[in-house]
Amino acid sequence: MDSQHFLGFFLLIFLHSCLVSADINGSVLKMKTGTSSVPFDPTHVTQLSWHPRAFIYKGFLSSDECDHLITLAKDKLEKSMVADNESGKSVESEVRTSSGMFLQKAQDEVVADIEARIAAWTFLPVANQQLGGHRIATVLMYLSDVESGGETVFPNAEGRLSQVQDENWSACAKNGYAVKPRKGDALLFFSLHPDATTDTASLHGSCPVIKGEKWSATKWIHVRSFDRSKRLNRRAAMGECVDENENCAGWAKAGECKKNPTYMVGSGGSPGFCRKSCKVCS
């Protein structure tokens, strides 16, 4: 079966506001979350490119962790849609062939440990690992090996002409600097320059899977914290009906109110960030 599956952490997975403690033992940093300890070894990280800033962490996830995330997602996948240019409605596309779903924040101990590891690696505030303004960085975790194709490609990367590629790379991968999906590996790349301007070299895409299946999990990290539940609850209690993100209208047209209700609409007494566009205000 030739297909791609994307398990999006999105904003629905994030840590508590701070990590409890950290122990440094040689080159291994152990971030403690609850009763478990997460090993983080910076010697496993290799710099791939400076334009864009991109790094690969070999063995970021264990095989069991990869399988666990796939198990959590397998029965909840939905076909990835695109927004119709005319109507704004979500429609199927012959080009986009992936399926995806969202996990809840700290859904279980395994998920929470992975969240901690991402924070330890990126050195970015945990509260920013949600939708809050421009994207600073992306952590793309490969949950499966792919027999052929499925590379992540950066068509504008400065290394696109110097990367050595043999017959094992797909034709798509040869259109830029490419990274092969390897089970357990994680790719970190930054969308902004250090001066906060957009890095156009970070433009990226996923090559078609030629043979096999591709499973991946994505974590997006943004410039602002979205830990604003108390303020949102106050605004909701006052009867205000507003959107908390300038992209809400577009997301609503693309069907995110139904596909991502926790963020868009809200749950558990906590209002969502796009209630106006989702038309759920009382």
Backbone torsions as a table, in degrees:
resi	resn	phi	psi	omega
1	MET	NA	124.7	-178.8
2	ASP	-99.6	109.7	-177.6
3	SER	-161.8	167.1	176.9
4	GLN	-125.9	141.8	178.1
5	HIS	-129.6	129.9	-179.6
6	PHE	-116.6	119.7	178.6
7	LEU	-99.7	97.4	-172.2
8	GLY	-86.2	119.1	174.5
9	PHE	-68.8	-39.5	177.5
10	PHE	48.5	-150.1	179.7
11	LEU	-84.0	-9.2	-173.4
12	LEU	-74.9	-8.5	175.8
13	ILE	-120.2	116.5	174.0
14	PHE	-156.0	160.0	-176.9
15	LEU	-80.3	175.5	168.8
16	HIS	-67.0	174.1	-173.2
17	SER	-64.1	-19.1	177.7
18	CYS	-154.1	158.4	175.9
19	LEU	-84.7	147.2	-175.0
20	VAL	-65.9	-51.8	-179.2
21	SER	-164.1	169.4	179.3
22	ALA	-141.5	138.6	176.6
23	ASP	-117.2	130.6	179.0
24	ILE	-105.0	124.3	-179.3
25	ASN	-133.0	96.9	-175.6
26	GLY	65.9	-127.8	179.2
27	SER	-95.3	7.4	-177.6
28	VAL	-105.7	123.3	177.3
29	LEU	-103.5	123.1	-179.9
30	LYS	-105.8	110.8	179.4
31	MET	-93.3	123.8	-175.7
32	LYS	-91.6	128.2	176.1
33	THR	-131.9	107.2	-178.8
34	GLY	67.1	-125.0	-176.0
35	THR	-98.4	-3.4	-175.9
36	SER	-109.4	160.4	-179.0
37	SER	-122.2	130.0	-175.5
38	VAL	-105.9	117.5	179.0
39	PRO	-77.9	133.9	174.9
40	PHE	-129.7	118.4	-175.8
41	ASP	-118.2	104.8	-177.7
42	PRO	-65.0	-15.7	178.3
43	THR	-70.0	-12.0	177.9
44	HIS	-85.6	-3.7	-175.8
45	VAL	-95.7	132.3	177.6
46	THR	-123.2	133.2	176.1
47	GLN	-76.8	126.4	-179.4
48	LEU	-97.2	-38.4	-173.0
49	SER	-158.1	150.6	171.6
50	TRP	-101.8	-16.6	178.4
51	HIS	-135.3	85.2	7.4
52	PRO	-80.9	169.5	173.4
53	ARG	-73.5	112.3	-175.2
54	ALA	-139.6	139.9	-175.8
55	PHE	-140.6	145.0	178.1
56	ILE	-116.0	134.6	177.3
57	TYR	-112.2	109.7	-179.7
58	LYS	-75.7	124.8	178.6
59	GLY	71.8	35.1	178.4
60	PHE	-62.1	-38.2	176.2
61	LEU	-112.5	145.8	173.0
62	SER	-77.1	164.5	178.1
63	SER	-60.9	-39.6	179.4
64	ASP	-65.1	-38.5	178.3
65	GLU	-64.9	-42.2	177.3
66	CYS	-58.9	-48.1	-179.3
67	ASP	-63.4	-36.6	-179.8
68	HIS	-64.3	-44.7	180.0
69	LEU	-64.0	-40.5	177.9
70	ILE	-62.9	-41.7	178.9
71	THR	-61.5	-41.3	178.6
72	LEU	-61.9	-32.8	-172.7
73	ALA	-94.1	-25.3	-164.3
74	LYS	-53.0	-42.5	-174.9
75	ASP	-90.4	4.0	-175.2
76	LYS	-121.2	9.9	-177.5
77	LEU	-68.9	141.8	174.2
78	GLU	-127.0	144.6	-179.9
79	LYS	-59.1	129.7	176.8
80	SER	-68.7	133.6	-176.8
81	MET	-112.9	169.7	172.8
82	VAL	-127.2	157.5	-179.9
83	ALA	-85.0	128.0	177.5
84	ASP	-69.2	131.3	-176.8
85	ASN	-63.1	-29.7	-177.3
86	GLU	-85.8	-52.3	-173.9
87	SER	-94.8	-21.8	-176.1
88	GLY	81.6	-3.5	-178.8
89	LYS	-78.0	156.8	177.2
90	SER	-76.8	127.5	-179.3
91	VAL	-133.6	158.0	176.9
92	GLU	-75.0	154.2	-179.1
93	SER	-131.8	140.0	176.1
94	GLU	-72.9	-21.7	-178.7
95	VAL	-82.9	-43.7	-178.5
96	ARG	-91.0	112.2	-172.3
97	THR	-114.7	13.4	-176.1
98	SER	-87.9	167.4	172.2
99	SER	-130.1	153.3	-177.3
100	GLY	-156.0	173.5	176.3
101	MET	-161.0	172.4	179.5
102	PHE	-117.6	142.5	172.9
103	LEU	-96.2	155.2	174.3
104	GLN	-77.1	154.9	178.3
105	LYS	-62.7	137.1	179.7
106	ALA	43.9	47.0	-174.3
107	GLN	-57.7	-36.1	174.1
108	ASP	-154.8	-178.0	-175.1
109	GLU	-64.3	-37.0	179.3
110	VAL	-63.1	-46.5	179.5
111	VAL	-62.2	-43.9	-179.4
112	ALA	-62.1	-39.0	178.8
113	ASP	-63.6	-40.6	179.2
114	ILE	-65.6	-40.0	177.2
115	GLU	-59.6	-42.3	179.5
116	ALA	-63.8	-40.2	-178.9
117	ARG	-65.2	-38.6	177.3
118	ILE	-62.3	-43.8	178.7
119	ALA	-63.0	-40.2	-179.6
120	ALA	-66.0	-38.1	-177.8
121	TRP	-73.6	-46.7	-172.9
122	THR	-81.1	-21.2	-175.7
123	PHE	56.4	33.8	177.6
124	LEU	-113.2	146.0	-176.9
125	PRO	-54.9	135.6	-179.1
126	VAL	-59.7	-38.7	-177.8
127	ALA	-63.1	-18.4	179.6
128	ASN	-88.6	0.5	179.1
129	GLN	-84.1	48.8	-179.8
130	GLN	-147.2	-173.8	179.4
131	LEU	-85.2	103.2	178.9
132	GLY	-148.5	78.3	-179.6
133	GLY	86.1	-159.4	-176.8
134	HIS	-61.7	149.4	178.8
135	ARG	-79.6	127.4	175.6
136	ILE	-82.4	-49.5	-171.4
137	ALA	-150.6	160.9	177.2
138	THR	-129.6	135.4	171.2
139	VAL	-113.3	112.5	-178.3
140	LEU	-106.7	114.8	-177.3
141	MET	-104.2	126.1	-179.9
142	TYR	-89.1	122.6	-175.6
143	LEU	-99.2	-5.0	-179.1
144	SER	-152.4	156.1	169.2
145	ASP	-79.1	155.8	177.8
146	VAL	-125.1	129.2	-176.5
147	GLU	-63.0	-40.9	-179.4
148	SER	-156.7	134.8	179.4
149	GLY	82.9	-166.2	176.9
150	GLY	78.2	13.3	-179.5
151	GLU	-68.6	154.6	168.8
152	THR	-91.6	127.1	-173.5
153	VAL	-124.2	138.7	176.5
154	PHE	-113.4	96.3	-173.9
155	PRO	-67.2	-21.7	-177.5
156	ASN	-103.2	4.1	-177.1
157	ALA	-65.4	144.5	-178.4
158	GLU	-66.0	-23.0	-178.4
159	GLY	-88.4	8.0	-174.5
160	ARG	-64.4	-26.7	-177.6
161	LEU	-92.4	-19.0	-175.6
162	SER	-101.5	-12.8	-179.3
163	GLN	-67.5	130.9	179.0
164	VAL	-83.2	121.3	-179.8
165	GLN	-130.6	132.5	178.9
166	ASP	-105.0	-162.4	-176.5
167	GLU	-69.8	-10.3	179.3
168	ASN	-79.4	-9.1	177.0
169	TRP	-92.6	146.9	178.9
170	SER	-76.2	164.2	178.4
171	ALA	-62.0	-35.6	178.6
172	CYS	-61.8	-42.0	-177.6
173	ALA	-63.0	-25.8	-177.8
174	LYS	-78.8	1.8	177.2
175	ASN	-88.4	5.1	-179.9
176	GLY	-179.4	-170.0	173.3
177	TYR	-76.0	128.8	-171.6
178	ALA	-126.2	153.9	177.7
179	VAL	-126.3	127.0	178.9
180	LYS	-78.6	140.0	175.2
181	PRO	-74.3	120.9	176.8
182	ARG	-125.6	129.1	-176.9
183	LYS	-53.6	124.5	178.1
184	GLY	96.6	-20.0	-179.9
185	ASP	-77.3	155.8	177.5
186	ALA	-134.1	137.0	179.8
187	LEU	-108.7	124.6	176.4
188	LEU	-112.4	125.6	174.6
189	PHE	-141.4	152.2	-174.2
190	PHE	-106.0	136.7	-179.9
191	SER	-91.4	-14.7	-179.4
192	LEU	-119.3	146.9	171.0
193	HIS	-71.6	165.9	176.9
194	PRO	-57.4	-24.5	178.1
195	ASP	-88.3	10.7	175.7
196	ALA	75.8	7.4	173.3
197	THR	-84.2	156.1	-176.6
198	THR	-68.5	133.5	176.3
199	ASP	-94.9	101.8	-177.7
200	THR	-66.4	-18.8	178.0
201	ALA	-71.1	-11.8	-179.7
202	SER	-82.0	-4.4	175.2
203	LEU	-53.3	131.3	-173.7
204	HIS	-147.1	165.9	178.0
205	GLY	-156.1	171.5	178.5
206	SER	-110.3	125.4	177.8
207	CYS	-71.3	149.3	178.9
208	PRO	-59.5	144.1	174.4
209	VAL	-78.5	120.6	-178.6
210	ILE	-86.7	-40.5	179.8
211	LYS	-147.6	128.2	179.4
212	GLY	104.1	-163.2	178.1
213	GLU	-125.1	147.8	176.2
214	LYS	-121.2	122.2	174.9
215	TRP	-115.8	134.5	177.8
216	SER	-147.2	156.2	176.8
217	ALA	-125.3	136.9	-174.2
218	THR	-120.2	138.1	174.6
219	LYS	-122.2	122.6	178.7
220	TRP	-105.0	135.4	-179.0
221	ILE	-121.0	128.0	-171.6
222	HIS	-117.2	173.3	-170.8
223	VAL	-77.1	-20.7	-177.5
224	ARG	-121.3	153.0	173.6
225	SER	-76.8	142.5	176.2
226	PHE	-114.6	23.8	177.7
227	ASP	-85.0	72.0	-172.3
228	ARG	-126.9	31.9	-173.9
229	SER	-63.3	-37.5	-178.5
230	LYS	-64.1	-43.9	179.6
231	ARG	-65.3	-39.0	178.8
232	LEU	-64.6	-41.0	178.5
233	ASN	-62.3	-38.6	177.4
234	ARG	-63.5	-43.7	-179.1
235	ARG	-65.6	-39.4	178.7
236	ALA	-65.5	-39.9	179.9
237	ALA	-64.3	-29.4	179.0
238	MET	-83.4	1.0	177.5
239	GLY	82.6	11.1	179.2
240	GLU	-72.3	140.3	178.1
241	CYS	-124.7	97.6	-175.7
242	VAL	-136.9	163.9	170.6
243	ASP	-99.4	141.9	-178.5
244	GLU	-99.3	4.2	179.2
245	ASN	-145.1	137.8	-177.5
246	GLU	-64.9	-15.6	-179.1
247	ASN	-92.7	0.6	-174.3
248	CYS	-55.8	-44.6	-177.2
249	ALA	-60.1	-44.2	179.4
250	GLY	-66.4	-41.1	177.7
251	TRP	-63.0	-40.1	179.7
252	ALA	-62.5	-42.4	178.4
253	LYS	-63.6	-29.9	-179.7
254	ALA	-83.4	2.7	175.7
255	GLY	90.6	12.4	-176.5
256	GLU	-70.1	-20.4	178.3
257	CYS	-59.8	-34.8	179.3
258	LYS	-91.9	-34.7	-176.1
259	LYS	-80.3	-26.9	-178.1
260	ASN	-135.2	58.9	-173.2
261	PRO	-65.2	-30.3	-178.5
262	THR	-60.2	-44.8	178.9
263	TYR	-78.0	-47.8	-172.7
264	MET	-70.7	-46.0	-173.1
265	VAL	-103.6	-41.8	-178.2
266	GLY	113.6	166.1	178.2
267	SER	-161.9	160.5	176.2
268	GLY	58.3	33.2	179.7
269	GLY	83.4	-0.9	178.0
270	SER	-104.5	120.2	-176.7
271	PRO	-69.4	151.9	178.2
272	GLY	-81.0	178.9	-174.3
273	PHE	-96.1	-7.3	-177.1
274	CYS	-132.1	40.6	-174.9
275	ARG	-62.8	-36.2	-178.9
276	LYS	-65.3	-49.8	-178.4
277	SER	-67.6	-29.1	178.2
278	CYS	-83.8	-5.2	176.0
279	LYS	57.5	49.0	-179.8
280	VAL	-117.1	5.0	178.6
281	CYS	-71.2	141.3	179.9
282	SER	-81.6	NA	NA
